[in-house]
Amino acid sequence: MVEAGDDNLDSNPLNVIDISSGNIAGDLKFGFSQQIGGSSNLWAGGLAKMDSIDLIGRREFNSKDWPVDQAELESLYKRVDHYIGINQSISDECSEWSDFDVLKHTILDPRKMVVLNTPYSTSVLVADNANIKLFKNCSATRLQLSADNTSITKIEVYDQAQKQNIFISAKVYILAAGTLTNVRILLHSLRGIRDSIPNLYNNIGRYFSTHPKGNVGIIRLDKPLASDHFLFAMRKHSTYSSRLQFGLSEKTLIQNQLLNHCLRFDSPFNHRATRIFDYIKNLLGSLPITRSGKGALVETLANLGVSVYKVIDNIGTSGRSGKTLAVRAYFDQSASLENRIKLSDRKSQSGLPLAAIDWRFNEDDWENAEKFLSIFSDQLRANDLGEFLYKRPGSGEFTAIHSHFMGGTRIGPASDDSVVDNNLNVHGIRNLYVSGPSVFPGYGYANPFYTIAALSLRLGDHINEKYKFAPNKFQ
Ligand SMILES: Cc1cc2nc3c(=O)[nH]c(=O)nc-3n(C[C@H](O)[C@H](O)[C@H](O)COP(=O)(O)OP(=O)(O)OC[C@H]3O[C@@H](n4cnc5c(N)ncnc54)[C@H](O)[C@@H]3O)c2cc1C
């Protein structure tokens, strides 16, 4: 395993992104960490599943089919549960919410969201694992191709301690450096042969998204709701808490050509306090803190953010009943060629060009989101639940932080509009695989960690099967 970081947090975006040369609408704050275990050292432990509609390619939104159906994904999620310490099954029926019947005559679709008591960090998979030879503080910069350009022979790696390049050879290579750097390494490595692979090269970095989200207004309820009402209450379990979010039924989404957006309701207190969590996350995303000894401060902030978030959720559900709910939207987005990661002319210390990002939520995206919100609003009124007062978030209030980087090396059957095949193998390069959310062929609203982990296990199965490596503990 070649790892650019070490045990310390490094959330400095300037090692990865050239902020001056891209074109990002809205906020320019980023959240990730270059360290052993990656960004999961910062995450809040939120797990949400992809819905069945997320897994089908929808031509009108330029998304592609996923390589898994819901049944296969469900069994992979169960294996993920095992690793991250969820010892009771996360039921999809949401049966614990007794007053659920209220929604029987609506097209609102409840989705369960889980927040782990202790967010799992993938660094534990690496620590003390005798089967892994770890090269830390080593940045992969370039993949070297065989003479016929159909396989990788070695990778060039910048050793930060020795300040020199080294080369590492392997039978199989898996690129899992986070969405932005997966794209940087591929574009940089294949630049010399771009004319012989024009389709593939042109698709690397395209169809990028970052899960936009924002506060979109309030609901004035007809009747006050109890503070433990299922619309916004958090339920506690031994290893996690759970709550509901709401989308529209699959039939409604298809009939109305809508993307799979999702809404979360909060009591106004909870909503105000959640902003503190957002603020801390923003700070994490904007501080150019590196491993220069300030990592501990970032780590404290990260832990503080997660703790505040949990306290808020608990207080929010024990407060007085109220007649107003704040509404937060998690938006899906059309896959667009224009939303892309490119190479900047500027380089990081390792010699790998920085990422220049073009991303916007355009008027077509807004139109889709607002049609969704208007159907949702009609449903509330028709069922005497209350009135939704919509306010489109301004650019400063929208997205808050870019931390769910998806797309850029998406899955598809051929290189005309994708980068990897159903086994996550780069088209035409037999021993090169990509792992991580850069392969997502569509986005949905669900936080990505669960699905990243699920697809990674599936890739492990494929590689074990194909290369007949010895069975390991991930089986
Ligand atoms: C504050 C915050 C809160 C979040 N909360 C949630 C949440 O509640 N739920 C959820 O599902 N998701 C959440 N996320 C998102 C989630 O953490 C990420 O989507 C996920 O960790 C991304 O995984 P990845 O494998 O793509 O990349 P990463 O986890 O970033 O891993 C990339 C790895 O590659 C290494 N690397 C980078 N460049 C190189 C190179 N050149 N050579 C060698 N190694 C390299 C990095 O050091 C790192 O170890 C959150 C993210 C943040 C920042």
The ligand as a Tripos MOL2 file, in Angstrom:
@<TRIPOS>MOLECULE
LIG
   53    58     1     0     0
SMALL
NO_CHARGES

@<TRIPOS>ATOM
      1 C1        -15.8880   16.4080    7.6390 C.3       1 LIG1
      2 C2        -16.3800   15.2350    6.8270 C.ar      1 LIG1
      3 C3        -17.5340   14.5460    7.2350 C.ar      1 LIG1
      4 C4        -17.9910   13.4560    6.4760 C.ar      1 LIG1
      5 N1        -19.0750   12.7610    6.9370 N.ar      1 LIG1
      6 C5        -19.5060   11.6790    6.2430 C.ar      1 LIG1
      7 C6        -20.5780   10.8950    6.7380 C.ar      1 LIG1
      8 O1        -21.1170   11.1480    7.8270 O.2       1 LIG1
      9 N2        -20.9920    9.8220    5.9830 N.ar      1 LIG1
     10 C7        -20.3810    9.4740    4.8050 C.ar      1 LIG1
     11 O2        -20.8050    8.5000    4.1730 O.2       1 LIG1
     12 N3        -19.3480   10.2000    4.3240 N.ar      1 LIG1
     13 C8        -18.8880   11.2800    5.0190 C.ar      1 LIG1
     14 N4        -17.8160   11.9840    4.5490 N.ar      1 LIG1
     15 C9        -17.2240   11.5800    3.2490 C.3       1 LIG1
     16 C10       -16.3140   10.3450    3.3570 C.3       1 LIG1
     17 O3        -15.4120   10.4930    4.4400 O.3       1 LIG1
     18 C11       -15.5480   10.2140    2.0360 C.3       1 LIG1
     19 O4        -16.4900   10.1460    0.9820 O.3       1 LIG1
     20 C12       -14.6910    8.9580    1.9510 C.3       1 LIG1
     21 O5        -13.8330    8.8450    3.0530 O.3       1 LIG1
     22 C13       -13.8960    9.0390    0.6550 C.3       1 LIG1
     23 O6        -13.1760    7.8490    0.4880 O.3       1 LIG1
     24 P1        -12.0910    7.7300   -0.6720 P.3       1 LIG1
     25 O7        -11.5720    6.3640   -0.6170 O.co2     1 LIG1
     26 O8        -12.6170    8.2770   -1.9290 O.co2     1 LIG1
     27 O9        -10.9290    8.7750   -0.3100 O.3       1 LIG1
     28 P2        -10.1060    9.0460    0.9990 P.3       1 LIG1
     29 O10       -10.7750    8.4980    2.2080 O.co2     1 LIG1
     30 O11        -9.7630   10.4890    0.9910 O.co2     1 LIG1
     31 O12        -8.7680    8.1650    0.8140 O.3       1 LIG1
     32 C14        -7.7770    8.4770   -0.0970 C.3       1 LIG1
     33 C15        -6.4490    7.9290    0.4180 C.3       1 LIG1
     34 O13        -5.4520    8.0570   -0.5870 O.3       1 LIG1
     35 C16        -4.3040    8.7020   -0.0420 C.3       1 LIG1
     36 N5         -3.6450    9.4230   -1.1520 N.ar      1 LIG1
     37 C17        -4.0410   10.5730   -1.7260 C.ar      1 LIG1
     38 N6         -3.2000   10.8890   -2.7190 N.ar      1 LIG1
     39 C18        -2.2760    9.9090   -2.7920 C.ar      1 LIG1
     40 C19        -1.1510    9.6670   -3.6320 C.ar      1 LIG1
     41 N7         -0.7840   10.4890   -4.6120 N.pl3     1 LIG1
     42 N8         -0.4050    8.5500   -3.3970 N.ar      1 LIG1
     43 C20        -0.7360    7.6870   -2.4000 C.ar      1 LIG1
     44 N9         -1.7860    7.8840   -1.5720 N.ar      1 LIG1
     45 C21        -2.5440    8.9720   -1.7900 C.ar      1 LIG1
     46 C22        -4.8550    9.5830    1.0600 C.3       1 LIG1
     47 O14        -3.8380    9.9380    1.9830 O.3       1 LIG1
     48 C23        -5.9280    8.6890    1.6390 C.3       1 LIG1
     49 O15        -5.4160    7.7540    2.5490 O.3       1 LIG1
     50 C24       -17.3210   13.0610    5.2820 C.ar      1 LIG1
     51 C25       -16.1590   13.7410    4.8790 C.ar      1 LIG1
     52 C26       -15.6850   14.8160    5.6340 C.ar      1 LIG1
     53 C27       -14.4350   15.5020    5.1910 C.3       1 LIG1
@<TRIPOS>BOND
     1     1     2 1
     2     2     3 ar
     3     2    52 ar
     4     3     4 ar
     5     4     5 ar
     6     4    50 ar
     7     5     6 ar
     8     6     7 ar
     9     6    13 1
    10     7     8 2
    11     7     9 ar
    12     9    10 ar
    13    10    11 2
    14    10    12 ar
    15    12    13 ar
    16    13    14 ar
    17    14    15 1
    18    14    50 ar
    19    15    16 1
    20    16    17 1
    21    16    18 1
    22    18    19 1
    23    18    20 1
    24    20    21 1
    25    20    22 1
    26    22    23 1
    27    23    24 1
    28    24    25 2
    29    24    26 1
    30    24    27 1
    31    27    28 1
    32    28    29 2
    33    28    30 1
    34    28    31 1
    35    31    32 1
    36    32    33 1
    37    33    34 1
    38    33    48 1
    39    34    35 1
    40    35    36 1
    41    35    46 1
    42    36    37 ar
    43    36    45 ar
    44    37    38 ar
    45    38    39 ar
    46    39    40 ar
    47    39    45 ar
    48    40    41 1
    49    40    42 ar
    50    42    43 ar
    51    43    44 ar
    52    44    45 ar
    53    46    47 1
    54    46    48 1
    55    48    49 1
    56    50    51 ar
    57    51    52 ar
    58    52    53 1
@<TRIPOS>SUBSTRUCTURE
     1 LIG1         1 GROUP 0 **** ****
